[in-house]
Amino acid sequence: MNRVKVLIAIGGTGGHVFPGCNLAEHLIENNYKVSLVTDKRGYKFLNNFKNLDVTVIPSTPILKNNIISQFFSLSIVFYSIVRSLFFLIFNRPVIIFGMGGYAAFPICIAAKILRIRFVIYENNLLIGKANRFLLPLSEKILVSNKELEGIEDKYKDKIIEIGNIIKKEIINFSKDYKGNSEVLKILVLGGSQAAEVFADTLPEIFKKCLREGIKLRVYQHCLPSQNRKLELFYRETKINFETFNFSTNLTDYFSKVDIAITRSGSSILAELVNANIPFISVPLPSSADNHQLKNANYYKRKNLAFLIEEKDLNKKLLNLIKDIFQNSSKFEQIKKNQRQYSDKNVYENIDIILKKIIDEKN
């Protein structure tokens, strides 16, 4: 019996790439024949996913800086659509998952031309530009949360809430670590867009924590170029620390910490909540349409996390850490609320949708 062919289009940031890889691994486990299409930017995230069948097709957002950049970017998009057409003619899947971001755009447009069914996935709380354009052409839009904003009423019937497509090991993660009231263990996560800001701002705030009598153990993600600077600072200030560069095995750190300080990408926030790690969300101010602030506000509103905007870090973070260190009731309530949250049904939901699409095709 031939295996059902599924294509997943990913690219751009890790927030688009990792859900696509998680989906691919689940489908492979269930005997689907899975291939991925990405761009050069997305391909950089795939070093730890050697078992995946990946094709690289160029992509770019539409640049509007001037007429020359706009013409150049439109030319790349047109070329990418043509490349995608030829790819799909020779590798025709039953269904395509577009995981958001401009890298998914050409393959989905080519799919529509060739009458190949595709669905799109949105894990932010505000629909992205590419998905907003593709929504009228898609079969359905799978969303992590029904509170998604930016969808016109006439497309509401296309929405299917499935949850966050995160690693199964995180959904099933069990935190045995009980904590130590004498030392606050903090995990600092930022990705490439936050590592520089966090490396410049947070160590000085942690130094003030020491002066307030708060003992810390810091696990900080940083760029390779920042390792030495941070190590020298933490050694000089006598803060217990560990720095690390890019890692896909965050559960190694989840089991060691009390709280995280993180940017507000949808994937990392979902991972932290599912792992029951309270976090302080610091949205990236330059995120498209300020979608990270919307993500962070959602978790704050549900009392699942704290929120501090980047401009307020120096004014508010020290006091918040002091409050947490003193075992505030709000901190304990957040931990309790997180234990009630889970995306454990996400893969079951995907299986149901896929089966329905395949049955309709047959």
C-alpha positions as CSV (number, residue, x, y, z in Angstrom):
1,M,0.0,0.0,0.0
2,N,1.4,3.4,-1.0
3,R,1.9,5.9,1.8
4,V,0.0,9.2,1.7
5,K,2.2,12.0,0.6
6,V,2.2,15.2,2.7
7,L,4.1,18.4,2.1
8,I,4.9,20.9,4.8
9,A,6.0,24.4,3.8
10,I,8.1,26.1,6.5
11,G,10.5,29.0,6.7
12,G,11.5,32.3,8.2
13,T,11.8,32.2,12.0
14,G,12.0,29.3,14.4
15,G,8.4,30.0,15.3
16,H,7.4,28.8,11.9
17,V,10.1,26.1,11.4
18,F,9.8,24.1,14.6
19,P,6.0,23.5,14.5
20,G,6.5,22.3,11.0
21,C,9.3,19.9,12.0
22,N,7.2,18.7,15.0
23,L,4.3,18.0,12.6
24,A,6.6,16.2,10.2
25,E,8.0,13.9,12.9
26,H,4.5,13.0,14.0
27,L,3.3,12.2,10.5
28,I,6.4,10.1,9.8
29,E,5.7,8.1,13.0
30,N,2.2,7.5,11.5
31,N,3.6,6.2,8.2
32,Y,2.9,9.2,6.0
33,K,5.4,10.1,3.3
34,V,6.5,13.6,4.4
35,S,8.6,16.2,2.6
36,L,9.4,19.8,3.6
37,V,10.0,22.9,1.6
38,T,11.8,25.8,3.1
39,D,14.1,28.7,2.2
40,K,17.7,29.3,3.1
41,R,16.8,31.1,6.3
42,G,14.6,28.3,7.5
43,Y,17.1,25.7,6.5
44,K,19.6,27.0,9.1
45,F,17.3,25.7,11.8
46,L,17.2,22.1,10.5
47,N,20.7,20.8,11.6
48,N,19.1,18.6,14.2
49,F,16.4,17.2,11.9
50,K,18.6,15.0,9.6
51,N,15.8,12.5,9.0
52,L,13.6,15.0,7.1
53,D,13.3,15.2,3.3
54,V,14.0,18.9,2.7
55,T,13.9,21.0,-0.5
56,V,15.1,24.6,-0.5
57,I,13.3,27.2,-2.6
58,P,14.2,30.9,-2.4
59,S,11.7,33.3,-0.9
60,T,11.4,36.9,0.3
61,P,8.9,39.3,1.7
62,I,7.7,42.0,-0.6
63,L,10.1,44.9,0.0
64,K,8.6,48.4,-0.3
65,N,11.7,50.5,0.5
66,N,11.9,51.8,-3.1
67,I,10.8,50.7,-6.6
68,I,14.0,48.8,-7.2
69,S,13.8,46.7,-4.1
70,Q,10.1,46.1,-4.7
71,F,10.8,44.9,-8.3
72,F,13.6,42.7,-7.1
73,S,11.5,41.0,-4.4
74,L,8.6,40.6,-6.7
75,S,10.9,38.9,-9.2
76,I,12.1,36.4,-6.5
77,V,8.5,35.7,-5.5
78,F,7.5,35.0,-9.1
79,Y,10.6,32.8,-9.6
80,S,9.8,30.9,-6.4
81,I,6.2,30.3,-7.6
82,V,7.5,28.9,-10.9
83,R,10.0,26.7,-9.0
84,S,7.2,25.5,-6.7
85,L,5.0,24.6,-9.7
86,F,7.7,22.4,-11.2
87,F,8.4,20.8,-7.8
88,L,4.7,20.0,-7.2
89,I,4.2,18.6,-10.7
90,F,6.9,16.0,-10.0
91,N,6.2,15.6,-6.3
92,R,2.4,15.9,-6.1
93,P,1.2,15.5,-2.5
94,V,-2.3,14.8,-1.3
95,I,-2.3,17.8,1.1
96,I,0.0,20.7,1.9
97,F,0.4,22.3,5.3
98,G,1.5,26.0,5.1
99,M,3.0,26.9,8.4
100,G,3.0,30.6,8.1
101,G,5.6,33.1,7.0
102,Y,6.6,34.3,3.5
103,A,8.5,31.1,2.8
104,A,5.2,29.1,2.7
105,F,3.6,31.6,0.2
106,P,5.0,30.4,-3.2
107,I,4.3,26.7,-2.6
108,C,0.7,27.4,-1.5
109,I,0.1,29.7,-4.5
110,A,1.5,27.0,-6.8
111,A,-0.7,24.4,-5.1
112,K,-3.8,26.5,-5.8
113,I,-2.9,26.8,-9.5
114,L,-2.5,23.0,-9.6
115,R,-5.6,22.4,-7.6
116,I,-3.8,20.7,-4.7
117,R,-5.5,21.1,-1.4
118,F,-3.7,23.1,1.3
119,V,-4.4,24.2,4.8
120,I,-2.6,26.9,6.7
121,Y,-1.5,27.0,10.4
122,E,-1.4,30.1,12.6
123,N,0.1,29.8,16.1
124,N,0.1,33.5,17.0
125,L,-2.8,35.5,18.4
126,L,-2.8,37.8,15.3
127,I,-2.9,36.3,11.8
128,G,0.3,36.9,9.9
129,K,0.5,38.7,6.6
130,A,1.2,35.6,4.4
131,N,-1.6,33.6,6.1
132,R,-4.0,36.6,5.7
133,F,-3.4,36.6,2.0
134,L,-3.6,32.8,1.7
135,L,-6.7,32.4,3.8
136,P,-9.3,32.9,1.0
137,L,-7.5,30.2,-1.1
138,S,-7.0,27.7,1.6
139,E,-9.2,24.8,2.7
140,K,-9.0,25.6,6.4
141,I,-6.9,27.6,8.8
142,L,-5.7,25.6,11.8
143,V,-5.1,27.8,14.8
144,S,-3.5,27.3,18.2
145,N,-6.1,29.4,19.9
146,K,-9.7,30.5,19.0
147,E,-8.9,34.0,20.2
148,L,-6.9,34.7,17.0
149,E,-7.5,38.2,15.7
150,G,-7.5,39.5,12.1
151,I,-9.8,37.1,10.3
152,E,-12.8,38.6,8.5
153,D,-16.2,37.2,9.5
154,K,-16.7,35.6,6.1
155,Y,-13.8,33.2,6.7
156,K,-14.7,32.3,10.3
157,D,-16.1,28.9,9.1
158,K,-12.6,28.0,8.0
159,I,-11.2,28.2,11.5
160,I,-10.3,24.9,13.3
161,E,-8.7,25.2,16.8
162,I,-6.2,22.4,17.3
163,G,-3.7,23.8,19.9
164,N,0.0,24.4,19.7
165,I,2.1,22.0,17.6
166,I,5.0,21.6,20.0
167,K,7.3,18.7,20.8
168,K,5.6,15.6,22.3
169,E,8.3,15.4,24.9
170,I,7.3,18.8,26.1
171,I,3.6,18.0,26.2
172,N,4.5,14.9,28.2
173,F,7.2,16.7,30.2
174,S,7.1,16.0,34.0
175,K,9.0,18.4,36.2
176,D,10.5,16.6,39.2
177,Y,12.5,19.6,40.3
178,K,11.0,21.1,43.5
179,G,13.1,24.3,43.7
180,N,15.2,25.8,46.4
181,S,13.8,28.7,48.3
182,E,17.4,30.0,49.0
183,V,18.3,30.2,45.3
184,L,16.2,31.5,42.4
185,K,17.0,29.6,39.2
186,I,16.3,31.7,36.1
187,L,16.3,30.6,32.4
188,V,16.9,33.4,29.9
189,L,15.7,32.7,26.4
190,G,15.7,35.1,23.5
191,G,16.7,33.6,20.2
192,S,18.9,35.6,17.9
193,Q,16.6,38.7,18.0
194,A,16.7,39.1,21.7
195,A,20.1,37.6,22.8
196,E,21.9,40.9,22.3
197,V,19.4,43.0,24.2
198,F,19.1,40.5,27.1
199,A,22.9,40.1,27.3
200,D,23.3,43.9,27.7
201,T,20.4,44.5,30.0
202,L,19.7,41.6,32.3
203,P,23.1,41.0,33.9
204,E,23.1,44.4,35.5
205,I,19.6,43.8,36.9
206,F,20.8,40.4,38.2
207,K,23.7,42.3,39.9
208,K,21.2,44.5,41.7
209,C,19.3,41.4,42.8
210,L,22.4,40.2,44.6
211,R,22.6,43.5,46.4
212,E,19.0,42.9,47.5
213,G,20.1,39.6,49.0
214,I,18.5,37.5,46.2
215,K,20.7,34.5,45.4
216,L,20.5,33.5,41.7
217,R,21.5,30.7,39.4
218,V,21.3,32.0,35.8
219,Y,21.1,29.8,32.6
220,Q,21.3,32.3,29.7
221,H,21.0,31.7,26.0
222,C,23.3,34.0,24.1
223,L,25.1,34.4,20.7
224,P,28.5,32.8,20.5
225,S,30.1,36.2,20.3
226,Q,28.6,37.1,23.7
227,N,29.9,34.1,25.6
228,R,33.1,35.7,26.9
229,K,31.5,39.0,27.9
230,L,28.8,37.3,29.9
231,E,31.2,34.8,31.5
232,L,33.5,37.6,32.6
233,F,30.6,39.6,34.1
234,Y,29.0,36.8,36.0
235,R,32.3,35.6,37.4
236,E,33.2,39.1,38.5
237,T,29.9,39.6,40.2
238,K,29.9,36.0,41.7
239,I,26.6,35.1,40.1
240,N,26.3,31.3,39.6
241,F,25.7,30.9,35.8
242,E,25.7,28.8,32.7
243,T,25.6,30.2,29.2
244,F,24.6,28.3,26.1
245,N,24.1,29.0,22.4
246,F,21.3,27.6,20.2
247,S,19.7,24.5,21.6
248,T,16.7,22.4,20.6
249,N,16.8,20.4,23.9
250,L,15.4,23.0,26.2
251,T,13.9,20.3,28.4
252,D,17.4,19.8,29.8
253,Y,17.0,23.4,31.2
254,F,13.3,23.2,32.1
255,S,14.0,20.6,34.7
256,K,16.5,22.9,36.5
257,V,14.7,26.2,36.8
258,D,12.1,28.1,38.7
259,I,11.2,30.7,36.1
260,A,12.1,31.9,32.6
261,I,12.6,35.3,31.0
262,T,11.8,35.1,27.3
263,R,10.7,36.8,24.2
264,S,7.0,36.3,23.2
265,G,7.1,34.0,20.2
266,S,4.1,31.7,20.2
267,S,6.0,28.5,20.1
268,I,8.3,29.2,23.1
269,L,5.5,30.5,25.2
270,A,3.4,27.4,24.5
271,E,6.4,25.2,25.4
272,L,6.9,26.9,28.7
273,V,3.3,26.7,29.7
274,N,3.0,23.0,28.8
275,A,6.2,22.4,30.8
276,N,4.7,24.3,33.7
277,I,7.6,26.9,33.8
278,P,6.3,30.3,35.0
279,F,7.8,33.0,32.8
280,I,8.3,36.7,32.4
281,S,7.4,37.6,28.8
282,V,9.3,40.4,27.1
283,P,7.8,41.0,23.6
284,L,10.0,42.0,20.7
285,P,9.0,45.6,20.0
286,S,9.8,45.2,16.3
287,S,7.7,42.1,15.8
288,A,5.4,42.3,12.8
289,D,2.1,44.1,13.7
290,N,3.4,43.9,17.3
291,H,2.0,40.3,17.4
292,Q,4.4,39.3,20.3
293,L,2.7,41.8,22.6
294,K,-0.6,40.2,21.7
295,N,0.8,36.7,22.5
296,A,2.2,38.0,25.8
297,N,-1.0,39.8,26.8
298,Y,-3.0,36.6,26.2
299,Y,-1.0,34.6,28.7
300,K,-1.0,37.5,31.2
301,R,-4.7,37.9,30.9
302,K,-5.2,34.1,31.6
303,N,-2.9,34.5,34.6
304,L,-0.4,32.0,33.1
305,A,2.6,34.4,33.0
306,F,4.0,37.8,33.8
307,L,4.6,40.6,31.2
308,I,7.1,43.4,31.1
309,E,7.7,45.4,28.0
310,E,11.3,45.9,26.9
311,K,11.2,49.7,27.7
312,D,10.2,48.9,31.3
313,L,12.8,46.2,32.1
314,N,15.1,48.5,34.1
315,K,12.1,49.9,36.1
316,K,10.1,46.8,36.8
317,L,12.2,43.6,36.5
318,L,14.1,43.9,39.8
319,N,10.9,44.4,41.8
320,L,9.2,41.5,40.1
321,I,12.1,39.2,40.8
322,K,12.1,40.3,44.5
323,D,8.4,39.5,44.7
324,I,8.8,36.1,43.1
325,F,11.8,35.3,45.3
326,Q,9.6,35.9,48.3
327,N,7.1,33.3,47.1
328,S,4.3,35.7,46.2
329,S,0.8,34.3,46.0
330,K,0.6,35.5,42.4
331,F,3.6,33.4,41.4
332,E,2.1,30.3,43.1
333,Q,-1.3,30.9,41.4
334,I,0.5,31.1,38.0
335,K,2.1,27.7,38.7
336,K,-1.3,26.3,39.6
337,N,-3.0,27.7,36.5
338,Q,-0.3,26.3,34.2
339,R,-0.8,22.8,35.6
340,Q,-4.4,23.0,34.3
341,Y,-3.2,23.8,30.8
342,S,-2.2,21.3,28.1
343,D,-1.9,20.9,24.3
344,K,-2.0,17.2,24.6
345,N,-4.8,16.8,22.1
346,V,-3.1,18.7,19.2
347,Y,-1.8,15.7,17.3
348,E,-5.1,13.8,17.7
349,N,-6.8,16.8,16.3
350,I,-4.5,16.9,13.3
351,D,-5.0,13.2,12.7
352,I,-8.8,13.7,12.5
353,I,-8.5,16.6,10.1
354,L,-6.0,14.7,7.8
355,K,-8.2,11.6,7.7
356,K,-11.2,13.7,6.8
357,I,-9.3,15.4,3.9
358,I,-8.0,12.1,2.6
359,D,-11.4,10.5,2.8
360,E,-13.0,13.4,0.9
361,K,-10.3,13.1,-1.8
362,N,-11.0,9.4,-2.2
